[in-house]
């Protein structure tokens, strides 16, 4: 079922059972990078996450087997048995440092998959799915480190401000072993073979840029890092015929998405055969296929530098 089959308010249902059935279909065929699920925080402000990160949206009730965590210092509030898989749960309001409401105020669990890390995000209320174009997003990282962009959207006929939160930062905060696993080694012969190869990398997350830069140093490759896809493309236009051995790019960026970066690179005959790795925590099988069709060589989950390093070595050799 495609997202395009929904009306303006796809979450206006007659009863809870119908709601659950339809919500399970939300992300099945979601290959549009601009589709966002909009939900409300306890402060009555609106937040959004890309539909491609969502496996399912579930009603938060007694039908789910949950073991609660009494450690108030732990952002993970509980573990739930969802589809026979033990899944960590967090309240979005807790993580974003909004006021936690009474448990009865929370209606839904957004079951998300961030590059292989599964997480249940408990939210108060879902509004609808909406398209937010990349050029309509404004950088909001200076205002709040847990957000990436802010945009104006229409909800129930009214223009509202909406914050797209930083999923990379959420992963770091929830799964604190991500940084610990970044102890990696590679074969010396492989490192010698790719020494000084030139890699271009684009990502709007400062945290991810730092992680990847450390990987580049370990691999001993030459590199240029851009904090948005638009800057990478602008650089290529101003430096025609520069030999680039590999491109690595995030998918969700404010001014130019990773998909648009791929299309732009492939239009230039100089890079017709250059490898392009998409490094993202937004992924599903439909999207992976579509990205490869427009020119991506590999799609790699974020936060695992060992896997990214192996993929880079494969492409550079």
N, C-alpha and C positions, 0 to 999 in steps of 0.2 A: 504493500500500500504506500503510495507516494504522499509526501507532505502536501503536495499541490491539491490533493483531494479534500483537504480540510477547509472549513469555512473560516471566517474571520476570528471566531472564538471557538476553537476546537475542544475546549474544556468545559463547555456549557452542556452538561448532561443531566438526564432525568434522575438517575440514581447512581449509587456508588459502584454497583456491579458493572454497569455500562462504562463508567468512567475508567475503571481498571482495565477492562478489555481493550478500550481504545488507546489508553495511555501506553499499553504494552507495544503498540504498533508505531509509536512515535518515531523511533530511529531506524526502523527496518531498512528503509531505502534512502536514507538521508545522505546524499552526496553533494548537497549544496553547502559550500563552506560558509555561507552568510546566514544560515538558519540558526536562530537562538531560541532557547527555552527561557522564558521570562518568569521570575518568581519574586514573591514579596518577602522582605525581611521584617523583623519585629519592629523596626523603626519606621515601617510603612513605606520604605523606599524600595525601588525595583532593582533587581539584579538579573544577570543573564549568563548562561553558559551555552557553548556551542552544542547543538544537537548531536553532532558526530561523536561526542564524548559520552553520550547517554546510551545505556543498554536497555533501560526500562525505568518507568516511573510507577511506584507502587503506593497504594493506600497504606498509611502508617496506622496500624491497629493491632488488636490482640491476636489476629490470625498469624502474625509473624512471630516465630520463636526468637526471643531476644534475651541475652544475658547482659545486664547493665553493669557498668564499671563505676564504683563509688569513689575513685580517685579523682578529685576535683581538678587536679593539676594536669590531668591527661586530657588532651583534646578529643581523644577517642572515647566516646561516652558509653559505647556498648558494642557487642558483637552479635550479629544476627545470622540465623541459618536461612539463607536465601538460595533457593534452587539447589539445596544440598551443598552449598558453599559457605564457609564461615567468612562473613563480610564485616569489616570494621564500619561503625556508624559514627557520624559526627553531626552536631547541630550546626548548620551554616552560621546562625547567629553567634554561637560561641566562638567559632573560628574567626569571624569577621569582627568580633568584639562588640557586637550589638547586645542589647539586653536580652537574656534568655526569658522567654515567656513560660507560662504554665504548660506542661506537657500536652494538655488537652487542646492547646491552640495550634499544634502542629499536625498537618493533615497528610503529608506525602513524604516518601523517600525517593530521591533521585538516585538510581543505581548507575554510577559512573564508572568508566574504565579509562584511566589515564595511562596510556601506553603500557598496559599490562598490570597496573595497580588498580584493583577494584575497591570502590568506596561507596558507601551509602550516605547520602547527604540529606538530612532531615530538614524540611522547609515548611513554612507556614502555609503558603498559598501559591498556586501556579496560575498565571494569567493566560498566556497563549504562546504559540510559536510565531516568531516574526523574523523577517529578513532585515539585517543591519549591514549595509554596505560598508566596506572597509574605509572608503573615503569620507564616511559620515562619522567615523569614530575619532575622538580626540584623546590624546595621551593623558592619562590620569595618574601616572605613577608618582608624580611629585606630591599629589594630594593625599594618596593612600597607597602604601607599599603593597597592599593586598589586592589592588585593582590594576588593571592594565589600561582600559579605555572607558570613556563615558560617551553616551550618545543620547539623542532625543528619539523617542519612539511613541507610537500612538497606542494607547490602551483605553478601551471603551470610549473611543471618539475623542480622547483628551491627550494632548502632548505631555509626556512625562520624561523625566531624566532617568536614565538606566545605566547602571555600572556593570561592565563586563569584568568579572573578578579574575585574579591571576591563578589559574589552575596549577602552574608550576610551583608557585609559592605555597599553595595548599598542600601539594605533594610533599614538599620539603618539611612543612610543619607537622603533617600527620605521620608520614613514614620517615622518621628521623634516621633510619639506617641507609637512606639513599646516598648521603655523602660518604658513609663508611665503606660502601661497596666500590668506591672509586679508586681502590688500590688495584692497579692493573699492570700487567707486563705483556710485552709482545716479543716475538722472535727477532733476534738481533739481525738476522739476514734480511728479514722483511723490512726492518727499519732502515737498513742500509740501501735497500732497493728503492725506497720512496723518499730518501733524503732530499730535502730542498724542493720537492714538488710543490706547486702553488695551489692553495685551496682558498676559495672564497666562501665565507660563512655569513648568514643573515639570521638574526633572531632579535626580537624586541625585548626579551627578558635579560636583564643584567646578570641575574644569577646563572642562567643557562650559558650566557656568553662567557662567563668566568670559568665554568666547568669545561666548556669545549676548548677554550684557549689553553687550559692546562693540558688537555689531551693533545692538542696540536704541538705543544712544546715537547711532550713525551715522544710523539711520533717523529719529531725533528723535521716537520714540514714547514715551508714558508706559508704565510697566510695573511689574509685581510679580513677583518671582521666589520660587519655593518649592522647597525641597530634597527634596520628596517629594510624590507625588500626593495623599496623604491631607491634607496641609496646605492644598493648593489647595482641595480639596472642603470642608474644615472652614471655610475662610475664606468660601466662597460661602454656606454655611449660616448663618454668623454675620453676613453682610452681604447680606441678601436684596435682590434687585432692583438690585444694583449693575450698571451698564452696562459690559460687557466686550466689546470689539470683536473680539478674537481670542484663542483659546487655543492654546498650543503646549506639547506635553508629550512627555516621553520615554515609552518603552513599558515597559521593565524597571526597576521601582522596588521598594523593600523592603516598604512597607506597603500601597500601593495602586498597582496597575499602570496603565499608560496606558489600557488597554482599560476598566478599571473607572472611570477618570476620565471617559472619553467617556460611558459609560453613565450615570454620575451627573449629568453636565452636561445630557445630553439629557432626563433625567427632569424637569428644571426648565424650565417653560414660558418663563421669562425668557430662556433661552439656546437655545430650540428652533431658531433660525435663525443662531446664532453659528457662525463658522467654527472648526474644530478641526484643527490640523496635528499629525500624529504625527512626531516628530523622533527617528529611531532608527537604530542600526546592525544591528537585527534585522529582517529583511524577506525575504519570499518572496511569490510571486504569490498563493498561497492566503491567506496572512495579510493581505496588502493588501486583498484582496476582503472578507475577514471584518471588517476594521477599518472599511472604508467602509460595510459593512452596518449596523454598530452606531452610525455617526454621524461618522466621521472625514471631513474634507473632502479632505485631501491626506496622503500619506505621503512624507516627505523624508529622505534619507540624512543621517546626522550628519557633522560635520566640514567641510562645505562651506557656509560662511556666505553666499557669494554666492547659491547656489541657495536657501537658506532665506530670505534677504532678498527675492529675487524672488517667492518663494511668498507671503511675508507681504504684500508690496505688492499682489499680485494679490487676495488675500483682503480686505485692508483697503479697497481701492478698489471 
